[in-house]
Amino acid sequence: MPDLVFIVTPAKFVLDTLEEAATLGVASCVVVSAEAGNDEERRAFRDRIAQLAKSSGMRIIGPNSMGLMNGQLSLNGSFASGTASGKVPAGTMACLSQSGATLSAMLQWFGESSVGFSWLISTGDESATRTEDLLQAMADDPDVQSIMLFLEGVADGIAFRKAALNARLAGKPVILLQVGKSAKGREAVASHTGRVAGTREVFTGVARETGIIETESFVEFFGTAKALSQHPHRRDGLGRGRRAAMLTVSGGAASLGADQIYAIGWELPEFSPVGLEALEAATGQHGLRNPADIGGVWRDPEKISRAMSALAQEADIDTLFISLGAGGVFGEAVGQAIVAAAADITQDVFVAWVGMSDSVSRILDQGGIPAFADLPLAVRAAEACAQFSMDQERVQEATDLSAALSRPLGDIAMNRSDATGLWTVTETLEELRQAGLPCADFAVVAGLDAEQVAAQAAEIGFPIVLKLSSSDLNHKSDDGGVAVGLRDAAAVADAVAKFTDIANRKRLRNVSVLIQRMERGAEILVGIKRDASFGPVLVVGLGGTLAELHGEVAATALPTTPAVLNALLERNDRLKLILAGYRGQPAADRDSLVSFLTKFSEWALNQGPRLQEVDLNPVMISGGRISIVDARAIWN
């Protein structure tokens, strides 16, 4: 009985062949054939494949897969081009791709590299076996040490997050190139495969929490994966920080290097007096700083080797960048010197060599030195290595999040007859208050009776805020439906009169007035958006009337953990500034804010899939005091 069957037949024979394979007890099938017919026929074809896989327990990859390959098994069950004589180089890197052509491009790019592959799988249309299933299989496979993902979309966000976390806990870096993050990109993905791509913010949040390393181009994707395969860990088990030294050949290159390194949050420490003396002695140059412009002496193999050895003695340097150009007849000897010197030091070494020849590239590759044609690519690869190592140190965070993803949800409010359409601020605040979330003290008066509103305002206590509420009014501030800082009944009467004019002019229905205690503090936006792939997503950013103008938000899929929420608050620079106590405001109590976000997230999760969106804007924060001031919800 075969373990693996490839089906490359006309579409009309595929289902019969799969049924025969299932009867024989075949473990896995790869359907290279693409479905045919109209939309309904194609959907029925895919559904039948899914049913067969479920009933038989057979893993079915495809249909419309380019096939799979395994370098360790000398297996090439694919029509991908790019391999020499059809042979896949053996190694420990796996690649899962939702684009078959990407496998061909990757094999061409890696060529005769020292880095090879275990599995390369074109996932096809994923009727039965999804990318997240295969990612879990790669996390479990002892012959796989690193994983590349070319991703257009995810069907089961929870399963994807679990699999990525399991890869992280297994010590396997996952390198991602995800397309469809822009609006036009999502349209292209939908037209290509029918998959639904998540937004950029959601995927970035998922990558941060799971330890996935994001890339932005094919060259960066391939180069970063190669670097992590060559050096997943720093030598001698030493930790990786973000502290670098750079040797370069010109002042311009030194300036460019400093720009690139500081842009990703790394440091370029000043050399110690002893280290500087050793570097100057090694190169014969004086007045050096970090980055070190050593000029033309780099062509001397002995001097470049001694310079690397000198910098290796600096205890506060984790990574050494060597930025070179051209080289001509000197290139090969310099490349050999770099390889030899790197073997004797504990720092990671990354080479950026503009105009690097094929022969120099081969020398560095065989020596295990990540080498790039441009400095920004080397810097980003170094950052990926540092990120992976730091994530490996935070095992408990990954374990806690994995447990949260496996925990059953509480009672889901699936059958609420009132949970339909757009909820006004009054409806939403009342729901949140009943859930025990901290809302600014408020009362609601149906209609536009100024005396009733004034009486409620006096009971709450001046100064107060009034808000006009109607399901027909989305942006109250823009339409004049908010009055702040009202200190007496006369001011309340004037505001209600203006609200009456707005309601009449806009023909608003079901009008009411929200009376709130005046709260002060920093304004932030907290929201829930339902993502087609990952479900409910928590969004945090700057709040108030400028929330949409700033547009800088951080997102994380739910469920989550306090550690992830703490990290979430660090991802938005402007928000960090506000929470730290901007312009005399009290600094926010981070523990209180994380506790609030946790409770709000749990409430959102327990509402079930009918909850589509919630906006809390603003949430006022002053020290440890948190108050939801305005809110709305959208239900399916």
C-alpha positions in Angstrom: 0.0 0.0 0.0 1.5 3.4 -0.9 2.0 6.0 1.8 1.6 8.9 -0.7 -0.4 9.2 -3.9 -0.1 12.0 -6.4 -3.2 12.6 -8.5 -2.5 14.2 -11.9 -5.6 13.3 -13.9 -8.4 15.2 -15.6 -10.8 16.6 -12.9 -13.5 14.1 -13.7 -11.3 11.2 -12.4 -10.1 12.9 -9.2 -12.9 11.9 -6.8 -13.0 8.3 -7.9 -9.2 8.1 -7.5 -9.4 9.6 -4.0 -12.1 7.1 -3.0 -9.9 4.3 -4.2 -6.9 5.6 -2.3 -9.0 5.9 0.9 -10.2 2.3 0.5 -6.6 1.2 0.2 -5.7 3.0 3.4 -3.4 5.6 1.8 -2.1 8.1 4.4 -1.8 11.2 2.1 -2.8 12.3 -1.3 -1.6 15.4 -3.3 -4.2 16.5 -5.8 -2.3 18.4 -8.5 -5.4 18.5 -10.8 -7.5 21.7 -10.6 -11.2 21.7 -10.3 -13.3 22.3 -13.4 -16.8 23.5 -14.2 -19.0 26.4 -13.0 -18.8 27.9 -9.5 -21.4 25.5 -8.1 -19.7 22.5 -9.6 -16.3 23.6 -8.3 -17.7 24.2 -4.8 -19.3 20.7 -4.8 -15.9 19.2 -5.9 -14.1 20.9 -3.1 -16.7 19.9 -0.5 -16.6 16.3 -1.6 -12.8 16.3 -1.1 -13.2 17.7 2.4 -15.8 15.1 3.2 -13.5 12.3 1.9 -10.6 13.5 4.0 -12.8 13.7 7.2 -14.4 10.3 6.8 -11.2 8.4 5.8 -8.7 10.3 7.9 -6.5 10.7 4.8 -4.6 13.9 4.5 -5.5 15.5 1.1 -3.4 18.4 -0.1 -4.9 20.5 -2.9 -6.6 20.5 -5.3 -4.7 22.8 -7.7 -1.5 22.1 -5.9 1.9 22.4 -7.6 2.8 19.3 -5.6 5.4 18.7 -2.9 9.1 18.0 -2.6 11.4 16.7 0.1 15.2 17.1 -0.2 16.0 14.6 2.5 14.0 11.9 0.8 15.1 12.9 -2.7 11.5 13.3 -3.5 10.2 15.7 -6.2 6.5 15.3 -6.7 6.0 18.6 -8.3 6.1 20.4 -11.7 7.9 23.4 -10.1 10.9 24.6 -12.1 14.1 26.0 -10.6 15.9 22.8 -9.6 19.1 21.5 -11.1 18.1 18.2 -12.8 15.0 18.0 -10.7 16.9 17.5 -7.5 16.0 19.4 -4.4 18.9 20.3 -2.1 18.6 18.4 1.2 18.4 20.4 4.5 16.2 21.2 7.5 14.2 24.2 6.2 10.5 23.6 5.3 8.4 25.9 3.0 4.6 26.1 2.9 3.3 28.2 0.0 -0.2 29.2 -1.1 1.4 30.3 -4.3 2.9 27.4 -6.3 5.1 29.7 -8.4 6.8 30.9 -5.3 8.4 27.5 -4.8 10.0 27.7 -8.2 11.3 31.2 -7.5 12.7 30.1 -4.2 14.5 27.1 -5.6 16.0 29.3 -8.3 17.1 31.9 -5.7 18.7 29.3 -3.3 20.3 27.5 -6.2 23.5 25.7 -5.1 23.4 27.3 -1.6 24.6 25.4 1.4 21.1 25.7 2.8 18.7 22.9 1.8 15.1 21.8 2.4 13.1 19.1 4.0 9.5 19.7 2.9 8.4 22.1 0.2 4.6 22.0 -0.2 2.3 23.9 -2.5 -1.0 24.0 -0.5 -3.3 24.5 -3.5 -6.9 25.4 -2.8 -6.8 23.8 0.7 -10.2 22.0 0.4 -9.2 19.6 3.2 -5.7 20.2 4.5 -5.1 23.9 5.4 -1.9 25.8 5.8 -2.4 25.8 9.6 -2.6 22.0 9.6 0.6 21.7 7.7 2.3 24.3 9.9 1.5 22.2 12.9 2.9 19.1 11.1 6.1 21.0 10.4 6.3 22.1 14.1 6.1 18.4 15.1 8.5 17.1 12.5 12.0 16.5 14.0 13.6 16.8 10.5 12.4 20.4 10.2 14.4 23.1 12.0 12.9 26.3 10.4 9.7 27.1 8.5 9.0 29.5 5.6 5.4 30.6 5.0 4.2 32.3 1.9 0.7 33.3 2.9 -2.4 34.8 1.2 -4.9 34.1 3.9 -5.9 31.9 6.9 -9.0 29.9 7.3 -8.8 29.1 11.1 -7.1 31.9 13.0 -7.0 30.0 16.3 -5.5 26.9 14.7 -2.9 29.1 12.9 -1.9 30.9 16.1 -1.6 27.6 18.0 0.6 26.0 15.3 2.9 29.1 15.2 3.2 29.0 19.0 4.0 25.3 18.9 6.8 26.0 16.3 8.1 28.7 18.6 8.1 26.4 21.6 9.8 23.8 19.5 12.6 26.3 18.8 11.8 26.6 15.1 11.8 30.1 13.5 8.8 30.9 11.3 9.5 33.4 8.5 6.5 34.9 6.8 5.8 36.7 3.6 2.2 37.6 3.7 0.4 39.3 0.8 -3.0 40.9 0.6 -2.5 43.3 3.5 -3.7 46.4 1.6 -7.2 46.8 0.3 -6.0 46.2 -3.3 -3.9 43.3 -2.2 -6.9 41.7 -0.5 -8.9 42.1 -3.7 -6.1 40.3 -5.6 -6.0 37.5 -3.1 -9.8 37.1 -3.3 -9.8 37.0 -7.1 -6.8 34.6 -7.1 -7.9 31.9 -4.5 -11.1 33.1 -2.9 -9.3 33.3 0.4 -9.9 36.2 2.8 -6.8 38.1 3.9 -6.5 39.7 7.2 -5.5 43.3 7.6 -1.9 44.5 8.1 -2.5 45.4 11.7 -4.1 42.0 12.6 -1.3 40.0 11.0 1.4 42.1 12.6 -0.3 41.5 16.0 -0.4 37.8 15.4 3.2 37.8 14.3 4.3 39.7 17.4 2.5 37.4 19.8 3.5 34.1 18.2 7.1 35.0 17.3 6.6 34.9 13.5 9.1 37.0 11.6 7.5 39.2 9.0 9.2 40.1 5.8 8.2 42.5 3.0 9.7 41.2 -0.2 10.8 38.0 -1.8 14.5 38.9 -1.5 14.1 39.7 2.2 12.0 36.6 2.7 14.6 34.3 1.1 17.6 36.0 2.7 16.2 36.2 6.2 15.1 32.5 6.1 18.6 31.6 4.9 20.3 33.6 7.7 18.1 32.0 10.4 18.8 28.6 9.0 22.6 29.3 9.1 22.5 30.9 12.6 19.4 30.3 14.6 21.4 30.8 17.8 24.4 32.8 18.7 27.6 30.8 19.3 28.3 29.3 22.7 24.7 29.8 23.8 25.2 33.5 24.3 22.2 35.9 24.3 21.5 38.3 21.5 20.9 41.9 22.2 20.5 44.7 19.7 24.0 46.2 20.0 26.2 46.3 16.9 29.5 47.4 15.5 30.2 48.1 11.9 33.3 48.0 9.7 32.8 49.9 6.4 34.9 51.3 3.6 33.7 54.9 3.4 32.1 57.7 5.4 29.0 57.6 3.3 28.5 53.9 3.9 29.1 54.5 7.7 26.4 57.2 7.7 24.0 54.9 5.8 24.8 52.1 8.2 24.0 54.3 11.2 20.7 55.3 9.7 19.7 51.8 9.0 20.7 50.4 12.4 19.1 53.1 14.5 15.9 52.9 12.4 15.2 49.5 13.8 16.0 50.4 17.3 19.5 49.0 17.6 22.5 50.6 19.3 26.0 51.4 18.0 27.9 51.5 21.3 31.1 53.7 21.5 34.2 51.6 21.5 36.0 51.2 24.8 39.5 52.8 25.0 41.1 49.3 24.9 39.0 48.2 22.0 39.6 51.4 20.1 43.3 51.1 20.6 43.2 47.5 19.3 41.1 48.4 16.3 43.4 51.3 15.3 46.4 49.0 15.7 44.8 46.4 13.5 43.9 48.8 10.7 46.5 51.5 10.9 43.7 54.0 10.9 43.1 56.7 13.6 40.1 58.6 14.9 37.8 55.7 14.4 34.2 55.6 15.8 31.3 53.2 15.5 30.5 52.7 12.6 34.2 52.4 11.7 35.3 53.7 8.3 38.5 51.8 7.7 38.9 53.0 4.1 41.0 51.1 1.6 42.7 48.9 4.1 39.8 46.5 4.0 41.4 45.0 0.9 44.1 43.6 3.1 42.8 40.2 4.3 45.0 40.3 7.4 43.8 43.7 8.5 40.1 42.9 8.0 40.6 39.7 10.1 42.5 41.6 12.8 39.9 44.3 12.9 37.1 41.7 13.4 39.1 40.1 16.2 39.6 43.4 17.9 35.9 44.3 17.9 35.1 40.8 19.2 36.7 41.7 22.5 34.1 44.4 23.1 31.7 42.9 25.7 28.8 45.2 24.8 28.7 44.2 21.1 26.5 41.3 20.0 26.6 41.7 16.2 29.2 42.7 13.7 28.2 44.2 10.3 30.8 44.4 7.5 29.7 46.7 4.7 31.9 46.5 1.6 31.7 47.2 -2.1 33.1 45.7 -5.3 36.6 44.4 -4.5 37.8 43.1 -7.8 40.8 40.8 -7.5 40.9 41.3 -3.8 37.4 40.0 -3.1 38.0 36.3 -2.7 40.9 36.7 -0.3 38.9 39.2 1.8 35.9 36.8 1.8 38.1 34.0 3.0 39.5 36.2 5.7 36.1 37.1 7.0 35.0 33.4 7.1 38.2 32.5 9.1 37.9 35.4 11.5 34.2 34.8 12.1 34.9 31.2 13.1 37.0 32.4 16.1 34.6 35.0 17.5 31.2 34.7 19.3 29.5 37.6 17.7 27.1 37.1 14.8 28.6 38.4 11.6 26.5 39.8 8.7 28.1 41.0 5.4 26.6 43.6 3.1 28.6 43.6 -0.1 27.5 45.9 -3.0 28.6 44.4 -6.3 29.5 41.1 -4.7 30.8 38.6 -7.2 29.4 35.0 -7.5 32.7 33.6 -6.3 32.8 35.7 -3.1 29.1 34.9 -2.5 30.0 31.2 -2.6 32.9 31.6 -0.2 30.7 33.4 2.3 27.9 31.0 1.9 30.0 27.9 2.4 31.5 29.6 5.4 28.1 30.1 6.9 28.2 33.9 6.7 24.9 35.6 5.9 25.8 37.8 3.0 23.5 40.4 1.2 23.8 42.7 -1.8 22.5 45.6 0.2 23.0 46.8 3.8 19.2 47.2 4.7 18.7 43.5 4.0 21.6 42.5 6.3 20.2 44.7 9.0 16.7 43.3 8.8 18.1 39.7 8.8 20.1 40.5 11.9 17.0 41.9 13.6 15.1 38.7 12.7 17.8 36.6 14.4 17.7 38.9 17.5 13.9 38.7 17.6 13.9 34.9 17.3 16.5 34.5 20.1 14.6 36.9 22.4 11.3 35.2 21.8 13.0 31.9 22.7 13.8 33.3 26.1 10.1 34.1 26.8 8.9 30.6 26.9 6.3 31.3 29.6 4.6 33.9 27.5 4.1 31.5 24.6 3.0 28.7 27.0 0.4 31.0 28.6 -1.0 32.2 25.3 -1.2 28.6 23.9 -3.1 27.6 27.0 -5.5 30.6 26.5 -6.2 29.6 23.0 -7.0 26.0 24.1 -9.3 27.2 26.9 -13.1 26.9 26.2 -15.0 30.2 26.2 -17.5 31.1 28.9 -21.2 31.3 28.3 -21.7 32.9 24.9 -24.7 35.2 24.5 -25.9 33.8 21.2 -29.6 34.3 21.4 -30.1 37.9 22.5 -33.0 39.3 20.6 -31.8 42.9 21.3 -28.4 42.4 19.7 -29.1 43.5 16.2 -27.9 46.4 14.0 -26.2 49.5 15.3 -26.5 50.2 19.0 -26.5 53.8 20.1 -24.2 55.2 22.8 -26.9 54.8 25.4 -27.6 51.1 24.6 -23.9 50.3 24.4 -22.9 52.0 27.7 -25.8 50.4 29.5 -24.7 47.0 28.3 -21.1 47.7 29.3 -22.1 49.0 32.7 -24.1 45.9 33.5 -21.1 43.8 32.5 -19.1 45.6 35.2 -16.9 47.7 33.0 -16.0 51.2 34.2 -18.3 53.7 32.5 -18.4 57.4 33.4 -21.5 57.9 35.6 -24.4 58.5 33.3 -28.2 58.7 33.0 -30.5 58.7 30.0 -33.6 60.8 29.3 -35.8 59.7 26.5 -36.8 62.6 24.2 -35.7 66.2 24.5 -37.3 67.5 27.8 -34.9 70.1 29.1 -36.3 70.0 32.7 -35.9 66.2 33.0 -32.3 66.5 31.6 -31.5 69.3 34.1 -32.9 67.2 37.0 -30.7 64.2 36.0 -27.7 66.5 35.6 -28.1 67.9 39.1 -28.4 64.4 40.5 -25.1 63.3 38.8 -23.4 66.5 39.7 -22.1 69.4 37.6 -20.1 69.9 35.5 -21.6 67.4 33.1 -21.5 66.4 29.4 -24.7 66.0 27.3 -24.8 63.8 24.2 -27.6 63.6 21.6 -28.3 59.9 20.9 -30.1 58.3 18.0 -29.5 55.3 15.8 -29.4 57.8 12.8 -26.5 59.8 14.3 -23.1 58.2 13.9 -20.7 61.1 14.6 -22.2 63.2 17.3 -19.3 65.6 17.6 -19.3 66.4 13.9 -23.0 67.2 13.9 -22.9 69.3 17.1 -24.5 66.6 19.2 -22.1 66.9 22.1 -22.0 69.7 24.8 -19.2 69.6 27.4 -18.5 71.4 30.6 -22.0 72.4 31.4 -22.2 73.9 34.9 -25.8 74.7 35.5 -29.4 74.2 34.4 -29.4 77.2 32.1 -26.5 75.8 30.1 -28.3 72.5 30.0 -31.4 74.2 28.6 -29.4 75.9 25.9 -27.7 72.6 24.9 -31.1 70.7 24.7 -32.5 73.5 22.5 -29.6 73.0 20.1 -30.1 69.2 20.2 -33.8 69.8 19.3 -32.8 71.8 16.3 -30.4 69.1 15.1 -33.0 66.4 15.6 -35.6 68.3 13.6 -33.2 69.2 10.9 -31.9 65.7 10.4 -35.2 64.0 11.1 -33.7 61.8 13.8 -35.7 58.9 15.2 -35.7 57.5 18.7 -33.9 60.5 20.2 -32.6 60.5 23.7 -30.1 62.5 25.7 -27.2 61.0 27.6 -26.1 62.9 30.7 -22.6 62.1 31.9 -20.2 63.2 34.6 -17.4 65.3 33.2 -14.3 63.1 33.2 -10.7 64.3 32.6 -7.6 62.4 31.5 -5.8 61.0 28.5 -8.1 59.9 25.7 -7.5 56.6 24.0 -9.4 54.4 21.6 -10.3 50.8 22.5 -12.2 48.7 20.1 -13.2 45.3 18.8 -13.2 44.5 15.1 -14.2 41.1 13.7 -11.6 39.8 11.3 -12.7 37.2 8.8 -9.7 35.0 9.5 -8.9 35.6 13.2 -12.3 36.5 14.7 -12.5 39.2 17.3 -9.5 41.5 17.4 -8.7 44.1 20.1 -7.6 47.5 18.8 -5.9 50.2 20.8 -4.8 53.7 19.7 -5.1 57.4 20.3 -8.7 58.4 21.0 -10.9 61.4 20.8 -12.0 63.4 17.7 -8.5 62.9 16.1 -8.6 59.0 16.3 -9.2 58.6 12.6 -6.7 61.3 11.6 -3.9 59.7 13.6 -4.8 56.2 12.4 -1.9 54.6 14.3 -3.3 51.6 16.1 -2.0 48.3 17.5 -4.1 45.2 17.3 -4.1 41.7 18.8 -6.4 38.8 18.1 -8.5 37.3 20.9 -8.3 35.5 23.2 -5.0 36.8 24.6 -3.1 37.2 27.8 -2.0 40.1 30.1 1.6 39.7 28.8 0.5 40.2 25.2 -1.7 43.2 26.2 1.3 44.8 28.0 3.4 44.4 24.8 0.5 45.8 22.8 0.7 49.1 24.6 4.4 49.4 23.7 3.8 49.1 19.9 2.3 52.6 19.4 4.8 55.4 20.0 2.3 58.2 20.3 0.1 56.1 22.6 3.2 55.3 24.8 3.8 59.0 25.1 0.2 59.7 26.1 0.2 56.9 28.7 3.5 58.0 30.2 1.9 61.4 31.2 1.9 63.8 28.3 1.9 67.6 29.2 1.3 67.2 32.9 -1.3 64.5 32.7 -0.9 61.7 35.3 0.8 58.7 33.9 -1.6 55.8 33.3 -1.4 52.9 35.8 -0.4 50.1 33.4 -1.7 47.3 35.6 -5.1 48.9 35.8 -5.2 49.5 32.1 -4.2 45.9 31.3 -6.9 44.6 33.7 -9.5 46.8 32.0 -8.5 45.5 28.5 -8.6 41.9 29.8 -12.1 42.3 31.1 -13.3 44.1 28.0 -11.8 41.4 25.8 -13.5 38.7 27.8 -16.8 40.4 27.5 -16.4 40.8 23.7 -15.4 37.1 23.3 -18.5 36.0 25.3 -20.9 37.8 22.9 -20.2 35.3 20.2 -20.0 35.9 16.4 -23.0 38.2 16.3 -20.8 41.0 17.7 -19.1 42.7 14.7 -17.6 45.8 16.1 -17.3 47.9 19.2 -15.8 51.4 19.5 -15.0 52.9 22.9 -13.9 56.4 22.0 -12.8 57.9 24.1 -11.8 55.9 27.1 -10.5 58.4 29.7 -7.4 57.5 31.8 -6.1 59.4 34.7 -3.6 57.4 36.8 -5.5 54.3 37.8 -9.0 55.8 37.1 -10.5 54.5 33.8 -13.8 55.6 32.4 -15.6 54.7 29.2 -17.0 58.0 28.0 -18.5 57.1 24.6 -19.3 53.8 22.9 -21.2 52.1 20.1 -21.6 48.5 18.9 -22.6 46.9 15.7 -24.2 43.5 15.7 -24.9 41.0 12.9 
